[in-house]
Amino acid sequence: MQNDLMVQLETWRCRRSDSVLDATRKGAGGMNNDLVVVAITTSSGCRGYSTALGARSSLITQTYLHDNFAPLFLGRSVHDREALWYDYQKLYRYWAFFPIYLPGPIDVAMWDIAAKMAGLPLYQYLGGYRTSLPTYPSSLFLNSADDYVALCHEYTKKGFSAFKAHPPGPWRKDREVHQALRDAFPTLTLMSDPVADYHLDEAIRVGRHLEKLDYHWFEEPFRDFEIDKYARLCSVLDIPVAGTESVHTLTEMAQAVIARSVDILRADVSWRGGVTGLLKAAHLAEAHGMRCEIHTTTMGPMDIANLHVSCAIKNCEYFELLVPEELFQFPMKDPYPIDHEGMIHVPQKPGLGIEFDWEGIEASCLEYKVTKF
C-alpha cells in the first residue's frame, strides 16, 4: 500500500440551515451556510473523508474541487501530501486564484486515509502529545450584552471554564459586552474576537479596557493583512493579540511573526491547507515561542481534524467550539466528544475516528458529483 493511488473524488453539495448567520455580517449579496462533503477513494479501496465550505456558493466549491484540484491529485500516491501542498501553491499563483478553504479538505481526506492504513487515530499517526484539551464556547454575533451573558451562563452550567465573545460592534458597544461578561463572571477565562475593522486608536482603547478586565486574549481587531497596525497595537498593549487566521499563505504568517504584529498565531485545517498546512503553522509558532490557537472550521468533521492536530502538538491551549454547536456539527453523526468539565477528547478509532451522517447528507444533497482517474 506504500504507493496506493487516489483514483476517485466524490462530492455531495449540501444545504445547511443559514438561520444562524447574522444578517449584519453577510455582506452584499447575502451568504448561505452550505458545505461540500468530500470522499477520496484509493486503488486499494480505502476511503478518506472531509468537508469543504460552500459559503455564498457551494457550486463554486464543488466545481473547483473537480475541475482544478482533481487533475492535480488523482493518480498520485496518498502519501504525496507534502508535494501536493506545494502544487496547490503553484496552482494558486498561476491564475487559479481559488478560495482559501479549498486545499484543506483534500489534504485532510488524504491524512484520514493514511492514518486508517496505519490502523491509528490521526493524532497518534502524527505523533501524539495528549488525548484531550479544554474547550471554549465561541459565540456568534449577538444583539445585546445581555444575550452574551445569557449564552455564557448556559455553557458555564455545562462545566466550561472559558468563553469567547464575538461582539457585534461598533467598538463602544463591544466594550459594553466585555464589561457585562466580566461583571457576570469575575473569574472565568474570557477572550474577545470582534472580527473588526477598528481604527488603531479604537483598538488601543478596547485593548486597554480588556487588560483592565483581565481578558485572556484580544483577537482580530483589524484585517489580518494590516501588519503595521497590528505591530503598533502590540507595541502598546500587554494583553496577547491573536491574528493571521485568514491570510492565504504560511509566508504571510511568517511575515507577521517577523514584524512582531501578533502574539498568538491563528490557523486551522480548513483555511490553512489541511493538516499539512496547520502543522507548518503550529511549528512556525513553536519555533518563535508562540502559541498557535486553532480556529474553528464551522464543520464537525473538520473541527475533529483540528482536534487531532491539537492533540499532536503542545503549543495550543484550547479547542474552539462555535456555539450553538448542534448547528455546526453536520455532517458528523455524533456530538462533539466533550465531557461535563468542558474537556474535549480525541476519537480513538483509526483516521478521523468519526461517523458521517449519510442519511442527513443524502436528504440535504443538492448535487452529487464524481471524478475518476
C-alpha positions as YAML, in Angstrom:
chain: A
units: angstrom
residues:
- id: 1
  name: MET
  ca: [0.00, 0.00, 0.00]
- id: 2
  name: GLN
  ca: [3.01, 2.32, 0.05]
- id: 3
  name: ASN
  ca: [2.12, 3.59, -3.45]
- id: 4
  name: ASP
  ca: [-1.65, 3.41, -3.04]
- id: 5
  name: LEU
  ca: [-3.04, 5.81, -5.66]
- id: 6
  name: MET
  ca: [-6.00, 8.11, -5.33]
- id: 7
  name: VAL
  ca: [-8.41, 7.12, -8.09]
- id: 8
  name: GLN
  ca: [-11.76, 8.77, -7.31]
- id: 9
  name: LEU
  ca: [-13.15, 12.03, -5.94]
- id: 10
  name: GLU
  ca: [-16.78, 12.20, -4.84]
- id: 11
  name: THR
  ca: [-18.57, 15.29, -3.55]
- id: 12
  name: TRP
  ca: [-22.03, 15.95, -2.15]
- id: 13
  name: ARG
  ca: [-23.11, 19.59, -2.28]
- id: 14
  name: CYS
  ca: [-25.32, 20.02, 0.79]
- id: 15
  name: ARG
  ca: [-27.66, 22.69, 2.09]
- id: 16
  name: ARG
  ca: [-27.24, 23.69, 5.74]
- id: 17
  name: SER
  ca: [-29.56, 25.94, 7.66]
- id: 18
  name: ASP
  ca: [-28.47, 29.56, 7.29]
- id: 19
  name: SER
  ca: [-30.75, 30.85, 10.05]
- id: 20
  name: VAL
  ca: [-27.80, 31.20, 12.42]
- id: 21
  name: LEU
  ca: [-25.88, 33.65, 10.23]
- id: 22
  name: ASP
  ca: [-26.08, 37.25, 11.39]
- id: 23
  name: ALA
  ca: [-27.50, 39.35, 8.56]
- id: 24
  name: THR
  ca: [-25.25, 42.25, 9.51]
- id: 25
  name: ARG
  ca: [-22.19, 40.13, 8.75]
- id: 26
  name: LYS
  ca: [-23.36, 38.54, 5.49]
- id: 27
  name: GLY
  ca: [-22.21, 41.43, 3.31]
- id: 28
  name: ALA
  ca: [-23.54, 42.45, -0.08]
- id: 29
  name: GLY
  ca: [-25.26, 39.67, -1.99]
- id: 30
  name: GLY
  ca: [-26.03, 37.58, 1.08]
- id: 31
  name: MET
  ca: [-24.38, 34.37, 2.20]
- id: 32
  name: ASN
  ca: [-25.57, 30.83, 2.83]
- id: 33
  name: ASN
  ca: [-24.18, 28.21, 5.19]
- id: 34
  name: ASP
  ca: [-23.76, 25.33, 2.71]
- id: 35
  name: LEU
  ca: [-20.92, 22.82, 2.59]
- id: 36
  name: VAL
  ca: [-19.49, 20.11, 0.36]
- id: 37
  name: VAL
  ca: [-18.84, 16.59, 1.67]
- id: 38
  name: VAL
  ca: [-15.64, 15.13, 0.18]
- id: 39
  name: ALA
  ca: [-14.64, 11.48, -0.27]
- id: 40
  name: ILE
  ca: [-11.42, 10.22, -1.86]
- id: 41
  name: THR
  ca: [-11.01, 6.54, -2.74]
- id: 42
  name: THR
  ca: [-7.68, 4.83, -3.35]
- id: 43
  name: SER
  ca: [-6.75, 1.96, -5.66]
- id: 44
  name: SER
  ca: [-6.94, -0.45, -2.70]
- id: 45
  name: GLY
  ca: [-10.45, 0.72, -1.83]
- id: 46
  name: CYS
  ca: [-9.57, 2.78, 1.25]
- id: 47
  name: ARG
  ca: [-11.69, 5.93, 1.61]
- id: 48
  name: GLY
  ca: [-10.94, 9.22, 3.32]
- id: 49
  name: TYR
  ca: [-13.45, 11.92, 4.16]
- id: 50
  name: SER
  ca: [-13.62, 15.63, 4.89]
- id: 51
  name: THR
  ca: [-15.80, 18.68, 4.22]
- id: 52
  name: ALA
  ca: [-15.34, 21.99, 2.42]
- id: 53
  name: LEU
  ca: [-17.05, 25.32, 2.97]
- id: 54
  name: GLY
  ca: [-19.68, 26.33, 0.45]
- id: 55
  name: ALA
  ca: [-20.19, 29.86, 1.74]
- id: 56
  name: ARG
  ca: [-22.01, 32.02, -0.83]
- id: 57
  name: SER
  ca: [-21.77, 29.24, -3.44]
- id: 58
  name: SER
  ca: [-21.26, 25.54, -2.78]
- id: 59
  name: LEU
  ca: [-21.40, 25.12, -6.56]
- id: 60
  name: ILE
  ca: [-18.16, 27.09, -6.90]
- id: 61
  name: THR
  ca: [-16.51, 24.94, -4.23]
- id: 62
  name: GLN
  ca: [-17.63, 21.71, -5.89]
- id: 63
  name: THR
  ca: [-16.60, 22.88, -9.36]
- id: 64
  name: TYR
  ca: [-13.15, 23.99, -8.23]
- id: 65
  name: LEU
  ca: [-12.54, 20.66, -6.49]
- id: 66
  name: HIS
  ca: [-13.38, 18.62, -9.59]
- id: 67
  name: ASP
  ca: [-12.05, 20.90, -12.32]
- id: 68
  name: ASN
  ca: [-8.91, 22.33, -10.68]
- id: 69
  name: PHE
  ca: [-7.90, 20.02, -7.85]
- id: 70
  name: ALA
  ca: [-8.83, 16.52, -9.03]
- id: 71
  name: PRO
  ca: [-6.40, 16.70, -12.01]
- id: 72
  name: LEU
  ca: [-3.61, 17.51, -9.54]
- id: 73
  name: PHE
  ca: [-4.07, 14.63, -7.10]
- id: 74
  name: LEU
  ca: [-5.90, 11.81, -8.88]
- id: 75
  name: GLY
  ca: [-3.39, 9.16, -9.91]
- id: 76
  name: ARG
  ca: [-0.97, 10.31, -7.21]
- id: 77
  name: SER
  ca: [0.04, 8.43, -4.08]
- id: 78
  name: VAL
  ca: [-1.94, 9.21, -0.96]
- id: 79
  name: HIS
  ca: [1.46, 9.72, 0.72]
- id: 80
  name: ASP
  ca: [2.42, 12.63, -1.58]
- id: 81
  name: ARG
  ca: [0.86, 15.13, 0.80]
- id: 82
  name: GLU
  ca: [3.88, 17.44, 1.04]
- id: 83
  name: ALA
  ca: [4.41, 17.56, -2.73]
- id: 84
  name: LEU
  ca: [0.74, 18.27, -3.32]
- id: 85
  name: TRP
  ca: [0.74, 21.03, -0.70]
- id: 86
  name: TYR
  ca: [3.32, 22.86, -2.81]
- id: 87
  name: ASP
  ca: [1.47, 22.05, -6.03]
- id: 88
  name: TYR
  ca: [-1.58, 23.85, -4.63]
- id: 89
  name: GLN
  ca: [0.57, 26.95, -4.05]
- id: 90
  name: LYS
  ca: [1.68, 26.85, -7.68]
- id: 91
  name: LEU
  ca: [-1.89, 26.38, -8.85]
- id: 92
  name: TYR
  ca: [-2.99, 29.44, -6.88]
- id: 93
  name: ARG
  ca: [-0.15, 31.59, -8.24]
- id: 94
  name: TYR
  ca: [-0.77, 30.66, -11.85]
- id: 95
  name: TRP
  ca: [-4.21, 32.20, -12.26]
- id: 96
  name: ALA
  ca: [-6.45, 29.73, -10.45]
- id: 97
  name: PHE
  ca: [-6.97, 32.16, -7.50]
- id: 98
  name: PHE
  ca: [-9.11, 29.70, -5.58]
- id: 99
  name: PRO
  ca: [-10.78, 30.41, -2.20]
- id: 100
  name: ILE
  ca: [-8.68, 29.92, 0.92]
- id: 101
  name: TYR
  ca: [-10.72, 26.91, 2.03]
- id: 102
  name: LEU
  ca: [-10.17, 24.57, -0.96]
- id: 103
  name: PRO
  ca: [-6.80, 22.77, -0.47]
- id: 104
  name: GLY
  ca: [-7.54, 21.81, 3.14]
- id: 105
  name: PRO
  ca: [-10.34, 19.27, 2.56]
- id: 106
  name: ILE
  ca: [-8.26, 17.26, 0.07]
- id: 107
  name: ASP
  ca: [-5.30, 17.19, 2.44]
- id: 108
  name: VAL
  ca: [-7.48, 16.15, 5.42]
- id: 109
  name: ALA
  ca: [-9.04, 13.29, 3.44]
- id: 110
  name: MET
  ca: [-5.52, 12.11, 2.48]
- id: 111
  name: TRP
  ca: [-4.40, 12.13, 6.12]
- id: 112
  name: ASP
  ca: [-7.60, 10.28, 7.07]
- id: 113
  name: ILE
  ca: [-6.70, 7.55, 4.55]
- id: 114
  name: ALA
  ca: [-3.05, 7.33, 5.64]
- id: 115
  name: ALA
  ca: [-3.95, 7.01, 9.33]
- id: 116
  name: LYS
  ca: [-6.58, 4.37, 8.54]
- id: 117
  name: MET
  ca: [-3.98, 2.39, 6.58]
- id: 118
  name: ALA
  ca: [-1.71, 2.53, 9.62]
- id: 119
  name: GLY
  ca: [-4.56, 1.45, 11.90]
- id: 120
  name: LEU
  ca: [-4.06, 4.54, 14.08]
- id: 121
  name: PRO
  ca: [-6.14, 7.53, 15.14]
- id: 122
  name: LEU
  ca: [-4.84, 10.54, 13.25]
- id: 123
  name: TYR
  ca: [-3.31, 12.28, 16.27]
- id: 124
  name: GLN
  ca: [-1.17, 9.20, 17.03]
- id: 125
  name: TYR
  ca: [-0.20, 8.85, 13.38]
- id: 126
  name: LEU
  ca: [1.02, 12.47, 13.57]
- id: 127
  name: GLY
  ca: [2.80, 11.80, 16.87]
- id: 128
  name: GLY
  ca: [0.56, 12.03, 19.91]
- id: 129
  name: TYR
  ca: [1.13, 14.60, 22.66]
- id: 130
  name: ARG
  ca: [-2.15, 14.31, 24.63]
- id: 131
  name: THR
  ca: [-5.67, 12.93, 24.31]
- id: 132
  name: SER
  ca: [-7.78, 15.89, 25.43]
- id: 133
  name: LEU
  ca: [-7.74, 19.65, 25.98]
- id: 134
  name: PRO
  ca: [-10.10, 22.29, 27.39]
- id: 135
  name: THR
  ca: [-12.80, 23.78, 25.17]
- id: 136
  name: TYR
  ca: [-14.09, 27.33, 24.99]
- id: 137
  name: PRO
  ca: [-17.58, 28.03, 23.60]
- id: 138
  name: SER
  ca: [-17.28, 30.70, 20.91]
- id: 139
  name: SER
  ca: [-20.36, 32.85, 20.35]
- id: 140
  name: LEU
  ca: [-21.98, 34.06, 17.18]
- id: 141
  name: PHE
  ca: [-22.62, 37.79, 16.75]
- id: 142
  name: LEU
  ca: [-25.44, 38.60, 19.15]
- id: 143
  name: ASN
  ca: [-27.65, 41.66, 19.60]
- id: 144
  name: SER
  ca: [-27.02, 42.79, 23.15]
- id: 145
  name: ALA
  ca: [-24.68, 42.43, 26.11]
- id: 146
  name: ASP
  ca: [-27.44, 40.55, 27.93]
- id: 147
  name: ASP
  ca: [-27.53, 37.98, 25.13]
- id: 148
  name: TYR
  ca: [-23.81, 37.26, 25.59]
- id: 149
  name: VAL
  ca: [-24.20, 36.92, 29.34]
- id: 150
  name: ALA
  ca: [-27.16, 34.55, 28.94]
- id: 151
  name: LEU
  ca: [-25.25, 32.39, 26.46]
- id: 152
  name: CYS
  ca: [-22.21, 32.28, 28.71]
- id: 153
  name: HIS
  ca: [-24.41, 31.24, 31.66]
- id: 154
  name: GLU
  ca: [-25.79, 28.39, 29.57]
- id: 155
  name: TYR
  ca: [-22.31, 26.99, 28.92]
- id: 156
  name: THR
  ca: [-20.77, 27.56, 32.34]
- id: 157
  name: LYS
  ca: [-23.64, 25.42, 33.70]
- id: 158
  name: LYS
  ca: [-22.36, 22.65, 31.43]
- id: 159
  name: GLY
  ca: [-18.92, 22.83, 33.02]
- id: 160
  name: PHE
  ca: [-16.99, 25.07, 30.60]
- id: 161
  name: SER
  ca: [-14.39, 27.32, 32.24]
- id: 162
  name: ALA
  ca: [-13.66, 29.67, 29.31]
- id: 163
  name: PHE
  ca: [-15.76, 31.67, 26.84]
- id: 164
  name: LYS
  ca: [-15.04, 33.77, 23.75]
- id: 165
  name: ALA
  ca: [-17.33, 36.55, 22.59]
- id: 166
  name: HIS
  ca: [-17.67, 37.79, 19.03]
- id: 167
  name: PRO
  ca: [-19.01, 41.24, 19.95]
- id: 168
  name: PRO
  ca: [-21.14, 42.89, 17.24]
- id: 169
  name: GLY
  ca: [-19.54, 46.34, 17.01]
- id: 170
  name: PRO
  ca: [-19.07, 49.23, 16.93]
- id: 171
  name: TRP
  ca: [-16.21, 49.45, 19.38]
- id: 172
  name: ARG
  ca: [-18.08, 51.23, 22.17]
- id: 173
  name: LYS
  ca: [-20.77, 48.55, 22.16]
- id: 174
  name: ASP
  ca: [-18.04, 45.91, 22.16]
- id: 175
  name: ARG
  ca: [-16.67, 47.39, 25.39]
- id: 176
  name: GLU
  ca: [-20.13, 47.14, 26.92]
- id: 177
  name: VAL
  ca: [-20.23, 43.44, 26.03]
- id: 178
  name: HIS
  ca: [-16.76, 42.90, 27.53]
- id: 179
  name: GLN
  ca: [-17.73, 44.69, 30.74]
- id: 180
  name: ALA
  ca: [-21.03, 42.83, 31.11]
- id: 181
  name: LEU
  ca: [-19.34, 39.46, 30.75]
- id: 182
  name: ARG
  ca: [-16.64, 40.25, 33.29]
- id: 183
  name: ASP
  ca: [-19.19, 41.66, 35.75]
- id: 184
  name: ALA
  ca: [-21.24, 38.45, 35.46]
- id: 185
  name: PHE
  ca: [-18.25, 36.08, 35.52]
- id: 186
  name: PRO
  ca: [-15.47, 37.53, 37.72]
- id: 187
  name: THR
  ca: [-13.15, 34.50, 37.50]
- id: 188
  name: LEU
  ca: [-14.00, 32.97, 34.11]
- id: 189
  name: THR
  ca: [-11.34, 32.89, 31.37]
- id: 190
  name: LEU
  ca: [-12.67, 35.29, 28.72]
- id: 191
  name: MET
  ca: [-11.50, 36.14, 25.20]
- id: 192
  name: SER
  ca: [-12.73, 38.68, 22.64]
- id: 193
  name: ASP
  ca: [-12.80, 38.34, 18.85]
- id: 194
  name: PRO
  ca: [-14.67, 41.26, 17.27]
- id: 195
  name: VAL
  ca: [-13.63, 40.30, 13.70]
- id: 196
  name: ALA
  ca: [-13.39, 44.05, 13.34]
- id: 197
  name: ASP
  ca: [-12.03, 46.83, 11.22]
- id: 198
  name: TYR
  ca: [-11.23, 49.22, 14.08]
- id: 199
  name: HIS
  ca: [-9.16, 52.31, 13.66]
- id: 200
  name: LEU
  ca: [-5.88, 51.97, 15.54]
- id: 201
  name: ASP
  ca: [-6.91, 54.34, 18.35]
- id: 202
  name: GLU
  ca: [-10.17, 52.40, 18.82]
- id: 203
  name: ALA
  ca: [-8.31, 49.11, 19.06]
- id: 204
  name: ILE
  ca: [-5.95, 50.58, 21.66]
- id: 205
  name: ARG
  ca: [-8.88, 51.77, 23.76]
- id: 206
  name: VAL
  ca: [-10.63, 48.40, 23.51]
- id: 207
  name: GLY
  ca: [-7.39, 46.53, 24.24]
- id: 208
  name: ARG
  ca: [-6.60, 48.60, 27.32]
- id: 209
  name: HIS
  ca: [-10.13, 48.03, 28.58]
- id: 210
  name: LEU
  ca: [-9.68, 44.28, 28.08]
- id: 211
  name: GLU
  ca: [-6.44, 44.43, 30.06]
- id: 212
  name: LYS
  ca: [-8.25, 46.02, 32.99]
- id: 213
  name: LEU
  ca: [-10.86, 43.27, 32.77]
- id: 214
  name: ASP
  ca: [-8.19, 40.55, 32.69]
- id: 215
  name: TYR
  ca: [-9.21, 39.03, 29.35]
- id: 216
  name: HIS
  ca: [-7.05, 36.17, 28.09]
- id: 217
  name: TRP
  ca: [-6.51, 37.43, 24.54]
- id: 218
  name: PHE
  ca: [-7.71, 40.05, 22.03]
- id: 219
  name: GLU
  ca: [-8.31, 38.66, 18.55]
- id: 220
  name: GLU
  ca: [-8.62, 40.15, 15.08]
- id: 221
  name: PRO
  ca: [-9.35, 43.84, 15.77]
- id: 222
  name: PHE
  ca: [-8.13, 44.51, 12.21]
- id: 223
  name: ARG
  ca: [-7.97, 42.61, 8.96]
- id: 224
  name: ASP
  ca: [-5.12, 40.15, 9.05]
- id: 225
  name: PHE
  ca: [-3.09, 41.80, 6.29]
- id: 226
  name: GLU
  ca: [-2.80, 45.11, 8.21]
- id: 227
  name: ILE
  ca: [0.54, 44.10, 9.68]
- id: 228
  name: ASP
  ca: [1.74, 47.60, 10.56]
- id: 229
  name: LYS
  ca: [-1.44, 48.40, 12.52]
- id: 230
  name: TYR
  ca: [-1.09, 45.10, 14.39]
- id: 231
  name: ALA
  ca: [2.56, 45.79, 15.18]
- id: 232
  name: ARG
  ca: [1.75, 49.24, 16.55]
- id: 233
  name: LEU
  ca: [-1.08, 47.78, 18.63]
- id: 234
  name: CYS
  ca: [1.11, 45.02, 20.07]
- id: 235
  name: SER
  ca: [3.77, 47.55, 20.99]
- id: 236
  name: VAL
  ca: [1.42, 49.38, 23.38]
- id: 237
  name: LEU
  ca: [-0.66, 46.52, 24.83]
- id: 238
  name: ASP
  ca: [0.18, 43.82, 27.36]
- id: 239
  name: ILE
  ca: [-2.79, 41.58, 26.51]
- id: 240
  name: PRO
  ca: [-1.83, 38.98, 23.87]
- id: 241
  name: VAL
  ca: [-3.08, 39.88, 20.40]
- id: 242
  name: ALA
  ca: [-4.13, 36.99, 18.14]
- id: 243
  name: GLY
  ca: [-4.36, 37.04, 14.36]
- id: 244
  name: THR
  ca: [-3.42, 35.54, 10.95]
- id: 245
  name: GLU
  ca: [-6.36, 33.12, 10.63]
- id: 246
  name: SER
  ca: [-7.45, 34.44, 7.22]
- id: 247
  name: VAL
  ca: [-4.13, 35.09, 5.47]
- id: 248
  name: HIS
  ca: [-3.56, 32.85, 2.46]
- id: 249
  name: THR
  ca: [-0.02, 31.58, 2.96]
- id: 250
  name: LEU
  ca: [2.44, 30.36, 5.54]
- id: 251
  name: THR
  ca: [4.85, 33.05, 4.32]
- id: 252
  name: GLU
  ca: [2.36, 35.74, 5.29]
- id: 253
  name: MET
  ca: [2.17, 34.22, 8.77]
- id: 254
  name: ALA
  ca: [5.96, 34.29, 8.97]
- id: 255
  name: GLN
  ca: [5.97, 37.97, 7.98]
- id: 256
  name: ALA
  ca: [3.54, 38.69, 10.82]
- id: 257
  name: VAL
  ca: [5.90, 36.94, 13.25]
- id: 258
  name: ILE
  ca: [8.93, 38.83, 11.94]
- id: 259
  name: ALA
  ca: [7.09, 42.15, 12.26]
- id: 260
  name: ARG
  ca: [6.03, 41.27, 15.83]
- id: 261
  name: SER
  ca: [2.49, 42.10, 14.82]
- id: 262
  name: VAL
  ca: [0.80, 39.26, 16.74]
- id: 263
  name: ASP
  ca: [1.46, 37.37, 19.95]
- id: 264
  name: ILE
  ca: [-0.64, 34.31, 19.07]
- id: 265
  name: LEU
  ca: [-0.96, 32.77, 15.61]
- id: 266
  name: ARG
  ca: [-4.32, 31.50, 14.38]
- id: 267
  name: ALA
  ca: [-4.84, 28.71, 11.83]
- id: 268
  name: ASP
  ca: [-7.00, 25.66, 11.09]
- id: 269
  name: VAL
  ca: [-7.25, 22.73, 8.68]
- id: 270
  name: SER
  ca: [-9.89, 24.42, 6.52]
- id: 271
  name: TRP
  ca: [-8.16, 27.75, 5.82]
- id: 272
  name: ARG
  ca: [-4.50, 26.75, 6.16]
- id: 273
  name: GLY
  ca: [-4.18, 23.92, 3.64]
- id: 274
  name: GLY
  ca: [-5.26, 20.98, 5.75]
- id: 275
  name: VAL
  ca: [-3.34, 19.04, 8.37]
- id: 276
  name: THR
  ca: [-0.11, 19.63, 6.44]
- id: 277
  name: GLY
  ca: [-0.51, 23.40, 6.46]
- id: 278
  name: LEU
  ca: [-1.76, 23.58, 10.05]
- id: 279
  name: LEU
  ca: [1.24, 21.62, 11.30]
- id: 280
  name: LYS
  ca: [3.53, 24.04, 9.48]
- id: 281
  name: ALA
  ca: [1.78, 26.98, 11.14]
- id: 282
  name: ALA
  ca: [1.96, 25.38, 14.59]
- id: 283
  name: HIS
  ca: [5.65, 24.61, 14.19]
- id: 284
  name: LEU
  ca: [6.32, 28.15, 12.96]
- id: 285
  name: ALA
  ca: [4.71, 29.45, 16.14]
- id: 286
  name: GLU
  ca: [6.56, 26.95, 18.33]
- id: 287
  name: ALA
  ca: [9.92, 27.95, 16.83]
- id: 288
  name: HIS
  ca: [9.25, 31.54, 17.96]
- id: 289
  name: GLY
  ca: [7.98, 30.64, 21.41]
- id: 290
  name: MET
  ca: [4.37, 31.38, 20.47]
- id: 291
  name: ARG
  ca: [1.06, 29.56, 20.69]
- id: 292
  name: CYS
  ca: [-0.95, 28.57, 17.65]
- id: 293
  name: GLU
  ca: [-4.57, 28.68, 18.76]
- id: 294
  name: ILE
  ca: [-6.60, 26.66, 16.29]
- id: 295
  name: HIS
  ca: [-9.58, 28.33, 14.65]
- id: 296
  name: THR
  ca: [-12.99, 26.69, 14.27]
- id: 297
  name: THR
  ca: [-13.89, 25.44, 10.80]
- id: 298
  name: THR
  ca: [-17.69, 25.63, 11.44]
- id: 299
  name: MET
  ca: [-17.94, 21.97, 10.26]
- id: 300
  name: GLY
  ca: [-17.92, 18.98, 12.61]
- id: 301
  name: PRO
  ca: [-15.56, 16.67, 10.68]
- id: 302
  name: MET
  ca: [-13.00, 19.40, 10.03]
- id: 303
  name: ASP
  ca: [-13.22, 20.52, 13.67]
- id: 304
  name: ILE
  ca: [-12.34, 16.93, 14.62]
- id: 305
  name: ALA
  ca: [-9.35, 17.15, 12.27]
- id: 306
  name: ASN
  ca: [-8.41, 20.32, 14.18]
- id: 307
  name: LEU
  ca: [-8.70, 18.33, 17.40]
- id: 308
  name: HIS
  ca: [-6.35, 15.61, 16.15]
- id: 309
  name: VAL
  ca: [-3.72, 18.22, 15.29]
- id: 310
  name: SER
  ca: [-4.26, 19.93, 18.65]
- id: 311
  name: CYS
  ca: [-3.53, 16.61, 20.36]
- id: 312
  name: ALA
  ca: [-0.35, 16.15, 18.31]
- id: 313
  name: ILE
  ca: [1.21, 19.50, 19.27]
- id: 314
  name: LYS
  ca: [1.99, 21.22, 22.57]
- id: 315
  name: ASN
  ca: [1.52, 24.91, 21.77]
- id: 316
  name: CYS
  ca: [-2.27, 25.05, 21.54]
- id: 317
  name: GLU
  ca: [-4.09, 25.84, 24.77]
- id: 318
  name: TYR
  ca: [-7.77, 25.44, 23.84]
- id: 319
  name: PHE
  ca: [-10.24, 23.88, 21.40]
- id: 320
  name: GLU
  ca: [-12.66, 26.38, 19.85]
- id: 321
  name: LEU
  ca: [-16.32, 25.29, 19.77]
- id: 322
  name: LEU
  ca: [-18.61, 27.58, 17.78]
- id: 323
  name: VAL
  ca: [-21.99, 27.56, 19.52]
- id: 324
  name: PRO
  ca: [-24.75, 26.51, 19.43]
- id: 325
  name: GLU
  ca: [-22.62, 23.53, 18.38]
- id: 326
  name: GLU
  ca: [-25.56, 21.47, 17.08]
- id: 327
  name: LEU
  ca: [-25.83, 23.91, 14.17]
- id: 328
  name: PHE
  ca: [-22.25, 23.25, 13.06]
- id: 329
  name: GLN
  ca: [-21.91, 19.54, 13.84]
- id: 330
  name: PHE
  ca: [-23.26, 18.42, 10.44]
- id: 331
  name: PRO
  ca: [-22.37, 16.16, 8.68]
- id: 332
  name: MET
  ca: [-20.79, 14.47, 11.70]
- id: 333
  name: LYS
  ca: [-23.22, 11.93, 13.14]
- id: 334
  name: ASP
  ca: [-22.23, 12.04, 16.81]
- id: 335
  name: PRO
  ca: [-21.96, 15.09, 19.09]
- id: 336
  name: TYR
  ca: [-18.62, 16.69, 19.81]
- id: 337
  name: PRO
  ca: [-16.86, 14.42, 22.37]
- id: 338
  name: ILE
  ca: [-16.93, 16.92, 25.26]
- id: 339
  name: ASP
  ca: [-17.32, 15.88, 28.90]
- id: 340
  name: HIS
  ca: [-19.10, 17.57, 31.82]
- id: 341
  name: GLU
  ca: [-15.96, 19.59, 32.66]
- id: 342
  name: GLY
  ca: [-15.64, 21.11, 29.19]
- id: 343
  name: MET
  ca: [-12.79, 18.84, 28.09]
- id: 344
  name: ILE
  ca: [-12.87, 17.50, 24.53]
- id: 345
  name: HIS
  ca: [-11.44, 14.02, 23.97]
- id: 346
  name: VAL
  ca: [-9.86, 12.96, 20.69]
- id: 347
  name: PRO
  ca: [-11.51, 9.93, 18.95]
- id: 348
  name: GLN
  ca: [-9.55, 6.69, 19.27]
- id: 349
  name: LYS
  ca: [-10.67, 4.91, 16.09]
- id: 350
  name: PRO
  ca: [-8.37, 4.92, 13.02]
- id: 351
  name: GLY
  ca: [-8.22, 8.08, 10.92]
- id: 352
  name: LEU
  ca: [-10.53, 10.89, 11.98]
- id: 353
  name: GLY
  ca: [-12.39, 8.27, 14.00]
- id: 354
  name: ILE
  ca: [-15.90, 9.63, 13.40]
- id: 355
  name: GLU
  ca: [-19.05, 8.58, 11.56]
- id: 356
  name: PHE
  ca: [-20.71, 10.69, 8.89]
- id: 357
  name: ASP
  ca: [-24.48, 11.23, 8.86]
- id: 358
  name: TRP
  ca: [-25.18, 9.75, 5.41]
- id: 359
  name: GLU
  ca: [-28.93, 9.95, 5.81]
- id: 360
  name: GLY
  ca: [-28.63, 13.66, 6.52]
- id: 361
  name: ILE
  ca: [-26.17, 14.12, 3.66]
- id: 362
  name: GLU
  ca: [-28.49, 12.43, 1.17]
- id: 363
  name: ALA
  ca: [-31.51, 14.37, 2.44]
- id: 364
  name: SER
  ca: [-29.76, 17.75, 2.10]
- id: 365
  name: CYS
  ca: [-27.79, 16.98, -1.07]
- id: 366
  name: LEU
  ca: [-28.25, 19.49, -3.89]
- id: 367
  name: GLU
  ca: [-25.86, 17.72, -6.27]
- id: 368
  name: TYR
  ca: [-23.62, 14.65, -6.26]
- id: 369
  name: LYS
  ca: [-20.56, 14.61, -8.49]
- id: 370
  name: VAL
  ca: [-17.79, 12.06, -9.14]
- id: 371
  name: THR
  ca: [-14.47, 12.30, -10.99]
- id: 372
  name: LYS
  ca: [-12.42, 9.15, -11.64]
- id: 373
  name: PHE
  ca: [-8.80, 8.65, -12.66]
...
